[in-house]
Amino acid sequence: MEYDGCEAHEARREQDAAREEDLRRRGWIVIRADASDLKDLSRLVAAVRTAFRPRRQAA
């Protein structure tokens, strides 16, 4: 899971995108989160469950 904080990532969009693409090429599943996700975790929980399903892992 990658958290996109406003200040930390605003000037790093290209670097973050390149890093995410590299992780995906290596077989990682990247789930991005931001401040709105901290108020309501339901989207993140669903994304983690969806990510684990094909890998037959319990979430």
Residue, then its C-alpha position, 0 to 999 in steps of 0.5 A: m500500500e502506498y499513501d499519497g500525502c499531499e505535500a510528500h507526493e505533489a512534486r514527485r508524481e513522475q517518480d512515483a509513477a515510475r516506481e509503481e510501474d517498476l513494482r507492478r513489473r516485478g509482480w507486486i500489487v500496488i494499492r494507493a491510498d490518500a487522506s479520504d481513505l483514512k476517513d473511510l477504510s471500506r475502499l481499501v479493505a475491498a482493494v486488499r481483499t480483491a488483491f489477495r483473492p487471486r493469490r489464494q490468501a486470506a485477507 
